């Protein structure tokens, strides 16, 4: 609001600058003799000389500025305006030189030069306004400015030669001057009419150009009525001509400098706002707005080294949350989580720090614990607060909680303290009281993770891993043009093992390196197989883990896999997460080396990791993938909607493609289409399926995508 008020104030001042010189016409009409009589003839000659010099400065400034900015804009209008005022400036310079030698012959030549200049100005100005805008080349700048210089030289030569044989009487020259100036005034009037067509589209530019045209009309009229070159009217005409050139310079400056600079400032402001929003999202849960795991671990790292006070963590989960979610759906379960968060915050003491983890757990960190009884009393108060059912639309839900408490011990890290509280919380679900303090025996479950690590070694050799592929729909063409490769583990005794369980273990143990190589080679081989089967060429996206990204032979490994599978590099996309971008110096060179191969680079789960987006301008990134956490609530959460819109806008400015993940509802799709998203991935189109299913049902998948897009009347915007 304040910026808008400042802008209106500036516009009022600009209008005042335009109108004030117009008011000077009134005293000239009634007091011309009195004004003229106050100055001596020498004074007018001196003032005329000053104004002529200023006119030369302004016209040459317009010509030079147009010359300089043309290399960036390559606009024909910018070039032609520069040439027009280059001609005017040269004529004015010659005129200034001639006036220093006042003879009948030079006065005659001076008059003709002035008329040619004014006629060229009016005709040229109107021509430029009517000429359609198009892009030119740098060679055009040399040709046009050279032609302008040649035109001026030839005009001067012809005038000089003709002055030897033809000499017009002064009265006849004044009549010719009146005709030319009146014709020029008419042309300026036509220019104003033409300019007004663009008033709504370019208001400020049209205002300055119209002002220049009006002052040129006044100048032409004054030049047309004068009978004496040393009169107040001649001097006034020159003044208004100078003002016209000033406003023309303002118009050129606004178009080529001020407006682009304002646009850059707006883009910078939008990016800063986006960064602030993304930073908030990076450290806060998108549903409850509570601090998230990133901020919790950061806080623990900063404060746990202080052993002067007892510290503790309370881990809280809603009992049977998975069953509740599957029963009432994601939207309603998110509403329930928000209600739970509100009740926790309502009874939270000032020195308790509440956070929410992505698993649906609430974590409370206490940096000063006086007694165990204090913690127990808070847990009982929390259970009491949750006794009243949670009303979610038509559902009345009981918010039974499982609560685990872990006291900080010496040499215990923040991650370990958090794990201890979570272990106690899981154990609490097995007892009626549902509240437990951590005991060392609860860590025995870690043995299962070690067992999984051992089984991972055998799984790759026994070919227990396989890939599913989730299609990505191009919203510009309506077709499936790419897929994301997703690794799955079918254990001989455990059955299906979730990637959320075995991928972190593989990363910690280093097994992610051979597993990642297998995933990459299998995905590339499958993409080549689809092409040989007659399917349209499809790009395959493969996630890189942090361990793979920093293995020494990654680039060479990718090259060898592409050679073995005979897959063109443009059909491979490697995806990194934001957390991998924190070490900019180390990763920049690596990404450039990967790009040189010809593959594409994408940033997965954009907005959930690193708090700075400066890497977007440093890294050779082709694509951003909007995390499903932002997309799932865009139709219910205005903050998510604004954030996704800013990501799409930012990507457009940076010329990056955007893939939105986790699309499950038509309303989400409609919003992303309106925001000019490029690719869509989610259960609305297809769940992750096997390579054979894609081969057998590719046409059906494409038809399904087409039918869904038809529902939201988007078919006419893409080519089938």
C-alpha positions as CSV (number, residue, x, y, z in Angstrom):
1,X,0.0,0.0,0.0
2,X,2.8,2.4,0.9
3,X,4.6,1.6,-2.4
4,X,1.4,2.4,-4.3
5,X,1.0,5.7,-2.5
6,X,4.6,6.6,-3.3
7,X,4.0,5.7,-6.9
8,X,0.9,7.9,-7.1
9,X,2.9,10.8,-5.6
10,X,5.6,10.3,-8.2
11,X,3.0,10.3,-11.0
12,X,1.4,13.5,-9.7
13,X,4.8,15.2,-9.8
14,X,5.4,14.0,-13.3
15,X,2.1,15.3,-14.5
16,X,2.9,18.6,-12.8
17,X,6.2,18.8,-14.7
18,X,4.3,18.3,-18.0
19,X,1.5,20.8,-17.3
20,X,3.4,23.6,-15.8
21,X,5.3,24.7,-19.0
22,X,2.0,24.7,-20.8
23,X,0.8,27.5,-18.5
24,X,3.7,29.7,-19.8
25,X,1.8,30.1,-23.1
26,X,-0.8,32.3,-21.4
27,X,1.6,35.1,-20.2
28,X,3.3,35.0,-23.6
29,X,0.0,35.7,-25.4
30,X,-0.8,38.8,-23.3
31,X,2.6,40.1,-22.2
32,X,4.9,39.2,-25.1
33,X,6.0,42.8,-25.7
34,X,6.6,43.5,-22.0
35,X,8.6,40.3,-21.6
36,X,10.6,40.9,-24.7
37,X,11.3,44.5,-23.7
38,X,13.0,43.4,-20.4
39,X,15.9,41.8,-22.3
40,X,18.4,43.2,-24.7
41,X,19.0,41.7,-28.1
42,X,22.3,40.4,-27.0
43,X,20.6,38.5,-24.1
44,X,18.3,36.7,-26.5
45,X,21.2,35.7,-28.8
46,X,23.0,34.3,-25.7
47,X,19.9,32.5,-24.5
48,X,19.2,31.1,-28.0
49,X,22.7,29.8,-28.1
50,X,22.3,28.1,-24.7
51,X,19.0,26.5,-25.7
52,X,20.4,25.3,-29.0
53,X,23.4,23.7,-27.2
54,X,21.0,21.9,-24.8
55,X,18.9,20.7,-27.7
56,X,22.0,19.2,-29.3
57,X,22.9,17.6,-26.0
58,X,19.4,16.0,-25.6
59,X,19.1,14.8,-29.2
60,X,22.6,13.3,-29.1
61,X,21.8,11.7,-25.7
62,X,18.8,10.0,-27.3
63,X,20.9,8.8,-30.2
64,X,23.7,7.5,-28.0
65,X,21.3,5.8,-25.5
66,X,19.4,4.1,-28.4
67,X,22.7,3.0,-29.8
68,X,23.8,1.4,-26.5
69,X,20.5,-0.3,-25.5
70,X,19.9,-1.7,-29.0
71,X,22.5,-4.4,-28.4
72,X,20.3,-5.7,-25.5
73,X,16.8,-5.1,-27.0
74,X,17.5,-5.5,-30.7
75,X,14.2,-3.6,-31.3
76,X,13.6,-1.8,-34.6
77,X,11.8,1.1,-32.8
78,X,14.7,1.7,-30.5
79,X,17.1,1.7,-33.5
80,X,14.9,4.0,-35.6
81,X,14.4,6.5,-32.8
82,X,18.2,6.6,-32.3
83,X,18.7,7.2,-36.0
84,X,16.1,9.9,-36.2
85,X,17.6,11.9,-33.4
86,X,21.1,11.3,-34.7
87,X,20.0,13.1,-37.9
88,X,18.3,15.9,-35.8
89,X,21.4,16.3,-33.7
90,X,23.7,16.6,-36.7
91,X,21.4,19.2,-38.3
92,X,21.3,21.2,-35.1
93,X,25.1,21.1,-34.8
94,X,25.4,22.5,-38.4
95,X,22.8,25.1,-37.6
96,X,24.6,26.1,-34.5
97,X,27.8,26.6,-36.5
98,X,26.0,28.5,-39.2
99,X,24.5,31.0,-36.7
100,X,28.0,32.1,-35.8
101,X,28.4,33.6,-39.3
102,X,25.3,35.8,-39.8
103,X,25.0,36.6,-43.5
104,X,22.0,36.5,-45.8
105,X,23.2,33.3,-47.4
106,X,23.8,31.5,-44.1
107,X,20.4,32.7,-42.7
108,X,18.8,31.3,-45.8
109,X,20.6,28.0,-45.3
110,X,19.8,28.0,-41.6
111,X,16.1,28.4,-42.3
112,X,16.1,25.5,-44.8
113,X,18.0,23.2,-42.5
114,X,15.6,24.0,-39.7
115,X,12.6,23.2,-41.9
116,X,14.1,19.9,-43.2
117,X,14.9,18.9,-39.6
118,X,11.4,19.6,-38.3
119,X,9.8,17.8,-41.3
120,X,12.0,14.8,-40.8
121,X,11.2,14.8,-37.1
122,X,7.4,14.8,-37.6
123,X,7.5,12.2,-40.5
124,X,10.0,10.0,-38.7
125,X,8.2,10.1,-35.4
126,X,4.9,9.1,-36.9
127,X,6.6,6.4,-39.1
128,X,8.3,4.8,-36.0
129,X,5.0,4.7,-34.1
130,X,3.1,3.0,-37.0
131,X,5.9,0.6,-37.8
132,X,5.3,-2.9,-36.3
133,X,7.8,-4.0,-33.7
134,X,10.4,-6.6,-34.8
135,X,13.9,-7.8,-33.8
136,X,16.9,-6.8,-35.9
137,X,20.6,-7.7,-35.8
138,X,23.7,-5.8,-34.7
139,X,24.6,-5.2,-38.4
140,X,21.4,-3.2,-38.8
141,X,22.7,-0.7,-36.3
142,X,25.8,0.0,-38.3
143,X,23.9,0.2,-41.6
144,X,21.2,2.6,-40.3
145,X,23.5,5.0,-38.5
146,X,25.8,5.0,-41.5
147,X,22.8,5.7,-43.8
148,X,21.7,8.6,-41.4
149,X,25.1,10.1,-41.6
150,X,25.2,9.8,-45.4
151,X,21.7,11.4,-45.6
152,X,22.8,14.4,-43.6
153,X,26.0,14.9,-45.7
154,X,24.1,14.6,-49.0
155,X,21.4,17.1,-47.7
156,X,24.0,19.6,-46.7
157,X,25.8,19.3,-50.1
158,X,22.6,19.7,-52.0
159,X,21.6,22.7,-49.9
160,X,25.0,24.3,-50.3
161,X,24.9,23.8,-54.1
162,X,21.3,25.0,-54.4
163,X,22.1,28.1,-52.3
164,X,24.5,29.2,-55.1
165,X,21.8,29.3,-57.7
166,X,18.6,29.9,-55.8
167,X,17.9,32.5,-53.2
168,X,14.5,33.0,-51.6
169,X,13.3,36.3,-50.2
170,X,12.8,36.4,-46.5
171,X,9.0,36.8,-46.6
172,X,8.8,33.8,-48.9
173,X,10.9,31.7,-46.5
174,X,8.6,32.7,-43.7
175,X,5.6,31.5,-45.7
176,X,7.3,28.2,-46.4
177,X,8.2,27.9,-42.8
178,X,4.6,28.5,-41.7
179,X,3.4,25.8,-44.1
180,X,6.0,23.2,-43.0
181,X,5.4,23.9,-39.3
182,X,1.7,23.7,-39.6
183,X,2.0,20.4,-41.5
184,X,4.4,19.2,-38.8
185,X,1.8,20.2,-36.1
186,X,-0.9,18.2,-37.9
187,X,1.4,15.1,-38.1
188,X,2.2,15.4,-34.4
189,X,-1.6,15.5,-33.8
190,X,-2.0,12.3,-35.8
191,X,0.8,10.8,-33.7
192,X,-1.1,11.6,-30.5
193,X,-4.2,9.9,-31.9
194,X,-2.1,6.8,-32.7
195,X,-0.4,6.8,-29.4
196,X,-3.6,6.8,-27.4
197,X,-4.4,3.3,-28.7
198,X,-1.6,2.1,-26.5
199,X,-2.5,4.2,-23.5
200,X,-3.9,1.3,-21.4
201,X,-1.0,-1.0,-22.3
202,X,1.9,1.4,-21.9
203,X,0.5,4.4,-19.9
204,X,3.7,6.0,-18.7
205,X,5.5,5.7,-22.0
206,X,2.5,7.1,-23.9
207,X,2.2,10.0,-21.4
208,X,5.8,11.1,-22.1
209,X,5.5,10.7,-25.8
210,X,2.2,12.6,-25.9
211,X,3.7,15.4,-23.9
212,X,6.6,15.6,-26.3
213,X,4.2,15.7,-29.3
214,X,2.1,18.5,-27.6
215,X,5.2,20.6,-27.0
216,X,6.3,20.1,-30.6
217,X,2.8,21.2,-31.7
218,X,3.1,24.4,-29.6
219,X,6.6,24.9,-30.9
220,X,5.5,24.5,-34.5
221,X,2.6,26.9,-34.1
222,X,4.9,29.5,-32.6
223,X,7.4,29.0,-35.4
224,X,4.6,29.3,-37.9
225,X,3.4,32.7,-36.7
226,X,6.7,34.5,-36.2
227,X,7.8,37.2,-38.6
228,X,11.0,38.1,-36.9
229,X,13.7,35.6,-35.8
230,X,14.7,37.8,-32.9
231,X,11.3,37.9,-31.3
232,X,10.0,36.5,-28.1
233,X,7.9,34.0,-30.2
234,X,11.0,32.6,-31.9
235,X,12.7,32.2,-28.5
236,X,9.6,30.6,-27.0
237,X,9.3,28.2,-29.9
238,X,12.9,27.1,-29.3
239,X,12.1,26.6,-25.6
240,X,9.1,24.4,-26.3
241,X,11.2,22.4,-28.8
242,X,13.8,21.9,-26.1
243,X,11.0,20.7,-23.7
244,X,9.7,18.3,-26.3
245,X,13.1,16.7,-26.7
246,X,13.4,16.5,-22.9
247,X,10.2,14.5,-22.7
248,X,11.2,12.3,-25.6
249,X,14.5,11.6,-23.7
250,X,12.3,10.8,-20.6
251,X,10.2,8.4,-22.7
252,X,13.3,6.6,-24.1
253,X,15.0,6.5,-20.7
254,X,11.8,5.0,-19.2
255,X,11.4,2.4,-21.9
256,X,15.0,1.3,-22.1
257,X,16.4,1.8,-18.6
258,X,13.8,2.6,-15.9
259,X,11.1,0.1,-16.8
260,X,13.6,-2.9,-17.3
261,X,15.2,-1.9,-14.0
262,X,11.9,-1.9,-12.3
263,X,11.1,-5.3,-13.7
264,X,14.4,-6.6,-12.4
265,X,13.7,-5.2,-9.0
266,X,10.3,-6.9,-9.0
267,X,11.9,-10.2,-10.1
268,X,14.4,-9.8,-7.3
269,X,11.7,-9.0,-4.8
270,X,9.7,-12.0,-5.9
271,X,12.7,-14.2,-5.6
272,X,13.5,-12.9,-2.1
273,X,9.9,-13.4,-1.1
274,X,10.1,-16.9,-2.6
275,X,13.3,-17.6,-0.7
276,X,11.7,-16.5,2.6
277,X,8.7,-18.7,1.9
278,X,10.9,-21.6,1.0
279,X,13.0,-21.1,4.1
280,X,9.9,-21.2,6.2
281,X,8.7,-24.3,4.4
282,X,12.2,-25.9,4.9
283,X,12.0,-25.5,8.7
284,X,8.2,-25.8,9.3
285,X,5.5,-28.4,8.7
286,X,3.1,-27.4,5.9
287,X,0.0,-28.6,7.7
288,X,0.4,-27.5,11.4
289,X,3.0,-24.7,10.7
290,X,5.0,-26.1,13.6
291,X,8.8,-26.3,13.3
292,X,9.9,-29.5,11.6
293,X,12.6,-32.1,12.0
294,X,15.3,-29.9,10.3
295,X,14.8,-27.1,12.8
296,X,14.5,-29.6,15.7
297,X,17.9,-31.3,14.9
298,X,19.5,-27.9,14.3
299,X,18.3,-26.7,17.8
300,X,19.5,-29.9,19.4
301,X,22.9,-29.6,17.8
302,X,23.2,-26.0,19.1
303,X,21.9,-26.6,22.7
304,X,22.7,-30.2,23.8
305,X,26.4,-29.5,24.4
306,X,25.3,-27.3,27.4
307,X,25.3,-29.8,30.3
308,X,24.4,-27.3,33.0
309,X,20.7,-28.1,32.6
310,X,18.8,-31.4,32.2
311,X,17.2,-31.7,28.8
312,X,14.5,-34.0,27.5
313,X,12.4,-35.0,24.4
314,X,8.8,-36.1,24.4
315,X,7.7,-38.0,21.3
316,X,4.0,-38.1,20.6
317,X,2.0,-40.1,18.0
318,X,-1.7,-40.5,17.4
319,X,-2.7,-44.1,18.0
320,X,-3.7,-46.1,14.8
321,X,-2.9,-43.0,12.6
322,X,-2.4,-45.2,9.5
323,X,-5.8,-46.9,9.9
324,X,-7.4,-43.5,10.5
325,X,-5.8,-42.0,7.3
326,X,-6.9,-45.0,5.2
327,X,-10.5,-44.6,6.5
328,X,-11.1,-40.8,6.2
329,X,-8.6,-39.8,3.5
330,X,-5.6,-37.5,3.4
331,X,-7.5,-34.2,3.6
332,X,-9.5,-35.1,6.7
333,X,-6.5,-36.7,8.4
334,X,-4.5,-33.5,7.8
335,X,-7.3,-31.5,9.4
336,X,-7.1,-33.9,12.4
337,X,-3.3,-33.3,12.7
338,X,-4.0,-29.6,12.7
339,X,-6.5,-29.9,15.6
340,X,-4.0,-32.1,17.5
341,X,-1.3,-29.5,17.0
342,X,-3.7,-26.7,18.3
343,X,-4.4,-28.6,21.5
344,X,-0.7,-29.3,22.1
345,X,0.1,-25.7,21.7
346,X,-2.8,-24.6,24.0
347,X,-1.2,-26.3,27.0
348,X,2.5,-25.9,26.0
349,X,4.6,-24.1,28.7
350,X,6.8,-21.3,27.4
351,X,10.1,-23.2,27.6
352,X,8.7,-26.2,25.7
353,X,9.6,-26.4,22.0
354,X,7.0,-28.2,19.9
355,X,7.8,-29.7,16.4
356,X,6.1,-32.1,14.0
357,X,7.9,-34.8,12.0
358,X,6.9,-35.9,8.6
359,X,5.8,-39.3,9.9
360,X,2.9,-37.7,11.7
361,X,4.7,-37.6,15.0
362,X,4.9,-34.6,17.4
363,X,8.2,-33.9,19.2
364,X,8.5,-31.6,22.2
365,X,12.0,-30.5,23.3
366,X,12.5,-29.2,26.8
367,X,15.8,-27.4,27.4
368,X,15.4,-27.2,31.2
369,X,13.8,-30.1,33.1
370,X,13.5,-29.7,36.9
371,X,12.0,-33.1,37.8
372,X,10.8,-36.2,36.0
373,X,7.4,-35.5,37.7
374,X,7.2,-32.2,35.7
375,X,7.4,-34.2,32.4
376,X,5.0,-36.8,33.6
377,X,2.5,-34.1,34.6
378,X,2.7,-32.5,31.2
379,X,2.0,-35.9,29.5
380,X,-1.0,-36.4,31.7
381,X,-2.3,-32.9,31.0
382,X,-1.8,-33.6,27.3
383,X,-3.8,-36.9,27.5
384,X,-6.5,-35.0,29.3
385,X,-6.7,-32.4,26.7
386,X,-7.1,-35.0,24.0
387,X,-10.0,-36.8,25.8
388,X,-12.6,-34.6,24.0
389,X,-13.2,-36.1,20.5
390,X,-11.7,-34.3,17.5
391,X,-14.5,-33.1,15.2
392,X,-13.4,-33.3,11.5
393,X,-16.4,-32.5,9.3
394,X,-18.8,-35.3,9.9
395,X,-16.3,-37.5,11.7
396,X,-15.9,-37.5,15.5
397,X,-12.4,-39.0,16.1
398,X,-10.7,-40.0,19.4
399,X,-7.2,-38.7,19.6
400,X,-5.6,-41.4,21.8
401,X,-1.9,-40.6,22.1
402,X,1.2,-42.8,22.5
403,X,3.9,-40.8,24.4
404,X,7.6,-41.6,24.9
405,X,10.0,-39.5,27.1
406,X,13.8,-39.6,26.9
407,X,16.1,-37.7,29.2
408,X,19.4,-36.5,27.8
409,X,22.5,-38.3,28.9
410,X,26.1,-37.3,28.5
411,X,27.6,-38.2,25.1
412,X,24.2,-38.7,23.6
413,X,23.7,-36.9,20.3
414,X,20.5,-35.1,19.2
415,X,19.6,-37.9,16.8
416,X,20.1,-40.5,19.5
417,X,18.0,-38.6,22.0
418,X,15.2,-38.3,19.4
419,X,15.5,-42.0,18.6
420,X,15.3,-42.9,22.3
421,X,12.1,-40.9,22.7
422,X,10.6,-42.6,19.6
423,X,11.5,-46.0,20.8
424,X,9.8,-45.3,24.1
425,X,6.8,-44.0,22.3
426,X,6.5,-47.2,20.3
427,X,6.8,-49.3,23.4
428,X,4.1,-47.1,25.1
429,X,1.6,-48.3,22.5
430,X,1.7,-51.7,24.1
431,X,0.7,-50.7,27.6
432,X,-2.6,-49.2,28.9
433,X,-1.1,-46.0,30.3
434,X,0.4,-45.1,26.9
435,X,3.2,-43.1,28.5
436,X,6.8,-44.5,29.0
437,X,10.2,-43.2,29.8
438,X,13.1,-44.6,27.7
439,X,15.0,-47.6,29.0
440,X,18.2,-49.0,27.4
441,X,16.5,-52.3,26.6
442,X,14.3,-50.5,24.1
443,X,17.2,-50.1,21.7
444,X,17.3,-53.8,21.0
445,X,15.1,-53.2,18.0
446,X,18.1,-51.7,16.3
447,X,19.3,-55.3,15.8
448,X,16.6,-55.7,13.2
449,X,18.2,-52.9,11.2
450,X,21.5,-54.7,11.3
451,X,19.9,-57.9,10.1
452,X,18.3,-56.0,7.2
453,X,21.7,-54.6,6.3
454,X,23.1,-58.1,6.1
455,X,20.2,-59.2,3.9
456,X,20.8,-56.3,1.6
457,X,24.2,-57.7,0.7
458,X,22.5,-60.9,-0.6
459,X,19.5,-59.2,-2.2
460,X,21.4,-57.7,-5.1
461,X,23.2,-60.9,-5.9
462,X,19.9,-62.9,-5.6
463,X,18.1,-60.5,-7.9
464,X,15.5,-59.6,-5.3
465,X,15.3,-56.0,-6.5
466,X,13.2,-54.8,-9.3
467,X,12.0,-51.5,-10.8
468,X,8.6,-49.9,-11.1
469,X,8.1,-46.9,-13.3
470,X,5.7,-44.0,-12.7
471,X,4.6,-42.1,-15.9
472,X,5.0,-38.4,-16.2
473,X,2.5,-36.6,-18.5
474,X,3.6,-33.6,-20.5
475,X,0.8,-31.0,-20.2
476,X,1.9,-29.2,-23.3
477,X,1.4,-32.3,-25.5
478,X,-0.9,-34.4,-23.4
479,X,1.4,-37.4,-23.8
480,X,3.5,-39.6,-21.6
481,X,7.1,-38.6,-22.5
482,X,9.0,-39.7,-19.4
483,X,8.9,-42.0,-16.4
484,X,10.5,-42.1,-13.0
485,X,12.3,-45.3,-12.0
486,X,11.5,-46.5,-8.5
487,X,13.4,-49.4,-6.8
488,X,11.5,-52.1,-5.0
489,X,12.6,-55.1,-2.8
490,X,10.8,-58.4,-2.7
491,X,12.3,-60.3,0.2
492,X,12.0,-64.1,0.1
493,X,10.6,-64.2,3.7
494,X,9.7,-60.6,4.7
495,X,7.8,-60.1,1.4
496,X,7.6,-56.5,0.1
497,X,10.1,-54.2,2.0
498,X,9.4,-50.5,1.9
499,X,12.0,-48.3,0.3
500,X,11.6,-46.0,3.2
501,X,13.1,-48.8,5.4
502,X,15.9,-50.2,3.2
503,X,17.1,-47.1,1.3
504,X,18.4,-45.3,4.5
505,X,20.1,-48.5,5.6
506,X,21.7,-48.9,2.2
507,X,23.0,-45.3,2.4
508,X,24.4,-45.7,5.8
509,X,26.1,-49.0,5.0
510,X,27.5,-47.9,1.6
511,X,25.5,-50.5,-0.3
512,X,23.7,-47.7,-2.1
513,X,26.7,-47.5,-4.5
514,X,26.3,-50.9,-6.1
515,X,22.5,-50.7,-5.8
516,X,22.4,-47.3,-7.4
517,X,24.6,-48.6,-10.3
518,X,22.2,-51.5,-10.8
519,X,19.2,-49.1,-10.8
520,X,20.8,-46.8,-13.3
521,X,21.8,-49.5,-15.7
522,X,18.5,-51.3,-15.5
523,X,16.5,-48.1,-16.1
524,X,18.6,-47.1,-19.1
525,X,18.4,-50.6,-20.5
526,X,14.6,-50.6,-20.1
527,X,14.3,-47.2,-21.8
528,X,16.2,-48.6,-24.8
529,X,14.0,-51.8,-24.8
530,X,10.8,-49.7,-24.9
531,X,12.1,-47.9,-28.0
532,X,13.0,-51.1,-29.7
533,X,9.5,-52.4,-29.0
534,X,8.1,-49.5,-31.0
535,X,7.1,-47.3,-28.1
536,X,7.8,-43.5,-28.5
537,X,11.2,-42.5,-27.0
538,X,10.8,-41.9,-23.3
539,X,13.1,-40.1,-20.9
540,X,13.8,-42.1,-17.7
541,X,14.4,-40.2,-14.4
542,X,16.7,-41.9,-11.8
543,X,17.3,-40.6,-8.3
544,X,20.9,-40.2,-7.1
545,X,21.7,-40.7,-3.4
546,X,24.2,-38.5,-1.6
547,X,26.6,-41.5,-1.5
548,X,26.4,-41.9,-5.3
549,X,26.8,-38.2,-5.9
550,X,30.2,-38.1,-4.3
551,X,31.6,-41.4,-5.5
552,X,34.8,-40.7,-7.5
553,X,33.9,-42.5,-10.7
554,X,30.3,-41.3,-11.1
555,X,30.7,-39.5,-14.4
556,X,32.7,-42.3,-15.9
557,X,30.2,-44.9,-14.6
558,X,27.3,-43.0,-16.3
559,X,29.2,-42.8,-19.6
560,X,29.9,-46.5,-19.5
561,X,26.3,-47.4,-18.7
562,X,25.0,-45.2,-21.6
563,X,27.5,-46.9,-23.9
564,X,26.6,-50.4,-22.8
565,X,22.8,-49.8,-23.0
566,X,23.2,-47.8,-26.3
567,X,20.8,-45.2,-24.8
568,X,21.1,-41.6,-26.1
569,X,22.1,-39.3,-23.2
570,X,19.1,-37.0,-23.7
571,X,16.8,-39.8,-22.6
572,X,18.4,-39.9,-19.1
573,X,17.6,-37.6,-16.3
574,X,19.4,-37.7,-12.9
575,X,17.6,-36.3,-9.9
576,X,19.3,-34.8,-6.9
577,X,17.8,-33.5,-3.7
578,X,18.2,-30.0,-2.3
579,X,20.2,-31.3,0.7
580,X,22.9,-32.4,-1.8
581,X,23.4,-28.8,-3.0
582,X,24.8,-27.4,0.3
583,X,28.4,-28.1,-0.7
584,X,28.3,-25.8,-3.8
585,X,32.0,-25.8,-4.6
586,X,32.2,-29.6,-4.7
587,X,29.0,-30.3,-6.6
588,X,29.1,-27.6,-9.3
589,X,32.0,-29.1,-11.2
590,X,30.4,-32.6,-11.0
591,X,27.1,-31.4,-12.3
592,X,28.8,-29.6,-15.2
593,X,30.7,-32.8,-16.1
594,X,27.4,-34.8,-16.1
595,X,25.7,-32.1,-18.3
596,X,28.6,-32.3,-20.8
597,X,27.6,-36.0,-21.4
598,X,24.2,-34.7,-22.6
599,X,22.0,-35.9,-19.8
600,X,19.5,-33.7,-17.9
601,X,19.7,-32.7,-14.2
602,X,16.6,-32.3,-12.0
603,X,16.2,-31.1,-8.4
604,X,13.8,-33.5,-6.6
605,X,11.5,-32.6,-3.6
606,X,12.2,-28.9,-4.3
607,X,11.5,-26.6,-1.4
608,X,11.8,-29.2,1.4
609,X,15.5,-29.1,1.9
610,X,18.2,-26.5,1.6
611,X,17.1,-23.1,2.8
612,X,18.8,-21.1,0.0
613,X,17.9,-21.1,-3.6
614,X,21.0,-19.4,-4.8
615,X,22.2,-22.7,-6.3
616,X,19.6,-22.4,-9.0
617,X,21.7,-19.8,-10.8
618,X,25.0,-21.7,-10.3
619,X,24.1,-25.2,-11.2
620,X,23.3,-26.5,-14.7
621,X,19.7,-27.5,-13.7
622,X,17.0,-28.4,-16.3
623,X,14.1,-29.2,-14.1
624,X,12.5,-28.7,-10.7
625,X,10.2,-31.3,-9.1
626,X,7.7,-29.8,-6.7
627,X,7.4,-32.0,-3.7
628,X,4.0,-33.7,-3.1
629,X,3.9,-32.1,0.4
630,X,3.2,-28.7,-1.3
631,X,0.8,-30.0,-3.9
632,X,-1.5,-32.1,-1.8
633,X,-3.1,-29.2,0.0
634,X,-3.1,-26.5,-2.7
635,X,-6.9,-26.5,-3.0
636,X,-7.3,-26.2,0.8
637,X,-4.3,-24.2,1.9
638,X,-3.7,-20.7,0.6
639,X,-0.1,-20.7,1.7
640,X,0.6,-23.9,-0.3
641,X,-1.2,-22.4,-3.2
642,X,0.9,-19.2,-3.1
643,X,4.1,-21.1,-2.7
644,X,3.5,-23.5,-5.6
645,X,2.5,-20.4,-7.7
646,X,5.8,-18.7,-6.8
647,X,7.8,-21.9,-7.6
648,X,6.2,-22.0,-11.0
649,X,6.8,-18.3,-11.7
650,X,10.4,-18.5,-10.5
651,X,11.0,-21.6,-12.7
652,X,9.5,-19.7,-15.7
653,X,11.9,-16.8,-15.1
654,X,14.8,-19.1,-14.8
655,X,13.7,-21.1,-17.9
656,X,13.4,-24.4,-15.9
657,X,10.9,-27.1,-16.5
658,X,8.7,-28.1,-13.6
659,X,7.4,-31.6,-12.6
660,X,4.6,-31.7,-10.0
661,X,4.6,-35.0,-8.0
662,X,1.8,-36.6,-6.0
663,X,-1.2,-35.5,-8.1
664,X,-4.2,-37.4,-6.9
665,X,-7.1,-35.0,-7.5
666,X,-8.5,-33.2,-10.6
667,X,-8.5,-29.9,-8.6
668,X,-4.8,-30.1,-8.1
669,X,-4.2,-30.8,-11.8
670,X,-6.4,-27.8,-12.8
671,X,-4.5,-25.5,-10.5
672,X,-1.1,-26.6,-11.9
673,X,-2.3,-26.3,-15.5
674,X,-3.4,-22.8,-14.8
675,X,0.0,-22.1,-13.4
676,X,1.7,-23.3,-16.6
677,X,3.3,-26.4,-15.1
678,X,5.1,-28.6,-17.6
679,X,4.8,-32.2,-16.3
680,X,2.5,-34.1,-13.9
681,X,3.2,-37.3,-12.0
682,X,0.8,-39.0,-9.6
683,X,-1.9,-41.6,-8.9
684,X,-4.4,-39.5,-10.8
685,X,-2.8,-40.7,-14.0
686,X,-1.0,-43.9,-12.9
687,X,0.5,-45.6,-9.9
688,X,4.1,-46.9,-10.3
689,X,3.8,-50.0,-12.5
690,X,6.2,-52.6,-14.0
691,X,8.0,-52.2,-17.2
692,X,5.9,-54.9,-18.8
693,X,2.7,-53.1,-17.8
694,X,4.0,-49.9,-19.5
695,X,4.8,-51.9,-22.6
696,X,1.4,-53.6,-22.7
697,X,-0.8,-50.7,-21.7
698,X,1.0,-47.7,-23.0
699,X,-1.8,-46.6,-25.3
700,X,-4.3,-47.1,-22.5
701,X,-2.3,-44.9,-20.2
702,X,-2.0,-42.2,-22.9
703,X,-5.8,-42.4,-23.5
704,X,-6.4,-42.1,-19.7
705,X,-4.3,-39.0,-19.6
706,X,-6.2,-37.6,-22.5
707,X,-9.6,-38.3,-20.9
708,X,-8.6,-36.7,-17.6
709,X,-7.3,-33.6,-19.4
710,X,-10.6,-33.5,-21.4
711,X,-12.5,-33.3,-18.2
712,X,-11.0,-30.0,-17.3
713,X,-11.4,-28.7,-20.9
714,X,-7.7,-28.6,-21.6
715,X,-7.7,-30.6,-24.8
716,X,-7.5,-27.6,-27.1
717,X,-4.3,-26.4,-25.5
718,X,-2.1,-29.4,-26.5
719,X,-1.4,-31.4,-29.6
720,X,-2.6,-35.0,-29.6
